[in-house]
Amino acid sequence: MDVLRRNNVTVSGAGQRAIVFVHGFGCDQRMWRMVTPAFEASYQTVLLDLVGAGHSDLAAYNPARYSTLAAHAEDVLAVLAALKLTRVVLVGHSVSAMIGVLAAIREPDRFSHLVLVAPSPRFVNDVGYTGGFEQADIDELLEAMDNNYLGWSGAITPVIMGHPEQPELTAELNASFCRTDPTIARHFARVTFLADNRAELPQLRTPALILQGSQDALAPLAVGAYLQQHLPNSQLVVLNTSGHCPHLSAPQATVAAIHHYLGPAPAPSQ
């Protein structure tokens, strides 16, 4: 199968370097629409849908293969190989931040920088680690998804977005969750919320920017501090915004932080 079609890859922009955007759980590449235009003049901009999300090939979602985040990292690497891209900037949101870390550990020459937006290596609290949730919380969340996925979506999306004064953003996120195949969503939720990628963090050699909201119900500030301590060559920037989706709720601040981190944009190709 053509991996570009499988992951619904879209390419735009101009530039000698590429910047790749990968979405989070329950979302698709459209969630980056308020961020990507700021990079299209200077970068080749690549968007994709994780298998099982958006307009990817849903038939390619094999629960056995996608039982860990490593399979999605392999998909990202396959897309970059198909496009013959190296030294890319990868911007990953939430679970895709960890997918990006795994991909960069596996093939470091493919990446120049990572931008990790609202990342978490583990959502469940552990001895000496604050992930934000007790195991019972995650069990309850997964049970609610199993019992009534649409009802769960309607209840959780305001918490994830964290901006009650912008109900249109919550409505958009909820609509995205509702478009996701419930069977795939339930499986991917277990893979996402039960993952533990802490052991892999010291293996990363790619420079990384950790972008975190100041009030994030899914990834508290302690998570960002932990990542900065355990990711070599990383920087932490805390944005003055609430919620788990700063690329939607604070796109200008998100863009500014990424631009500042990457430095002067490369000259567009002629």
C-alpha positions, 0 to 999 in steps of 0.5 A: 500500500502507498504509505502516503495514501494510507496516512492521508499525507498532504504537502504544501509550502516552499522551503529546503527543509520540512516541518511535519505536524502530527495530531493527537488522540481523537483528532486529525491533521485539520487541528493544525490549520491555525498553525501551519500557515505561519510556516508555509512560506519557509518550510515544506509543510507535511501533514498526516493522519495517524492510521485509524484517524481522519481520512487515513485508511481505516482498514489498515488499522490492525489492533495487534500491530498498533498495540504500542506507539512504536507502530505509529512511529514506524508509520511516521518514518515510512512517510518521511522515507517515501518523501525522501526527507531528512533533518525534518522538524517534527511537531507532535501533539500529546500522544504524537509527541511521544510517537515523535520521540520514538521515531527520532530515537529509531532514526535520528538522522531523519530529524533536526528538532522535535517540538513536543506540544502538551506531551506526556510519557505516562499519564498514570502516577507512579512512585516519584512521578506525577502523571496526573491520574491514578490508575483508577481514574484511567480505568474509569475513563476507559470504562466510560468510553466502552459504555457510551463513547459519544457521551464520554466524548461530550463530557471529556472534551470541555476538560481537554480544551479548557476554555469554556469562554470559547465553546466553538473550540470544544464543539470542534474537538467533540465533533472530531472525537465523534467522527473517529471510529469508536472501536478504533478510538477505544483501542487507541485510548488504551494504547495512549493512556496506558503507555509508559515511555519514560525509559526511552527518554534518555535515548533521545539525542534530537534537540527538543522543545517542550511546549506546555500550557500553564493549566493542563488537566491532562498533563500537569506542570510536573510532567513538563518538568520531568520531561525537561529533566530526562530529555537531553538537550531539551527546553521547556516553555510554559504558555500562558493558556489553559487546556491540552490543545494550545495549537487551537486555543493559543495558536499565535503563542504556539507559533511564536514559541516554535519560531523562537526555538527554531530561529531564523527560517531557512530561505525558501527554495527557488 
